[in-house]
Amino acid sequence: MSAPGNTRSRRIVGILAVTQILAWGSLYYAFSVLSPHMGRALGIDAQGAMAPFSWALLLGGLVAAPAGRLFDRIGGRRLMACGSLLAACGLLMLARVDSIGMYWLAWSVLGIAMALTMYEAAFATINRALAESPRRAITTLTLFGGFASTIFWPLTLALDARLGWRSTWLVYAALQLFVCAPLHALLPSHTAASAGPVAASTGMALSEVLRGSVFWKLAAAFAAQSLVSSALTVGLIRLMHDAGHPLSTVVMLAALFGPMQVAGRIAEMAIGRRVRSQTIGSVTFAALPLALGLLFVFIDQLAAVAAFCIVFGLSNGVLTILRGTLPQELFGRAHYGAIAGALVSPALVARAAGPLAVAALMAETGSPRAVLALLAAVAALSFACYLMAIWRARAGAPAAEGTADVLRKS
């Protein structure tokens, strides 16, 4: 890559690294810490507090596909800046919420903001803005994004103790308004389409991709994995606390999730050029059901909780990269935003179901082990779907012409 290309890539990744940490931290991770206080203030139970958050994730999934088409057309500068402004409005509404209706409305605004500011939006922005292969830029971005939970879980806990939950949301609204929105406005306005011949690389159209079984098997794999990941991200602290472990210790162990995501992404970057991506994916998808099974057996042991947080972070970190790079490898770059948006939509819908499912199961059974057993089964299904997708791709599925060649070279 030339020096100007390096400068352009560093600028884009630098901006998005900051905004991804702030977006994930304030719109996603903070909720698990603040939701109990909000539920008490509004007079609703855990399920009632969780439902609007799940709705926001669902809405984000529904918006992802049309948003992806917009990213293909105009790039990320305006869309991501608007997303940050929407996020600021939604967080301000949460800080002032005084009714159930306003609570649902705030999360509706935030659901749209998520679709315009989180990883899928950032990946589409990188794909559109960089003429050369965006894989390294995506991987580098996810290295930084992995610190969001590590920063924001303890930060939210500290701000809540010092300022209260309403003022904590105000602080996060200010970050979106005065940091993220201006930074997104600094993203390059011109796109790879005007920057060089690589941007004109051919790729399959969305309609062509949707006719193939590879897409749907891969979508099912990511959807099942996303359900498990969101359920654990939001519910792990409560599950382990209900299993008898001290809350402060569980929060400390859960904070391993972020650094382990980063470690997984560094490992992927180090071996990605020597090991085929489908092999990395196979190992990664297999790790989560195995780790959940071990946690189910040894749930009373803090060492098992720590080991699970490590494996969960490692696998989630690599899967985030695969979610950004596999659509390019399998289907090409020309219509990346539309295809990636369609591919991730079921995953985002499933992500919405995860936290609500954990809350419902805990309310019904009161058993962390029952929740872990169900999540392990879903994770195993995710692994099976991934293996079927890769097998079909390597066999040369008709609607994924050229996929096998791409995979063999990766």
Summary of the structure (lengths in Angstrom):
residues: 410
radius of gyration: 20.2
end to end distance: 19.4
largest distance: 59.1
contacts: 1574
relative contact order: 0.15
helix: 85%
strand: 0%
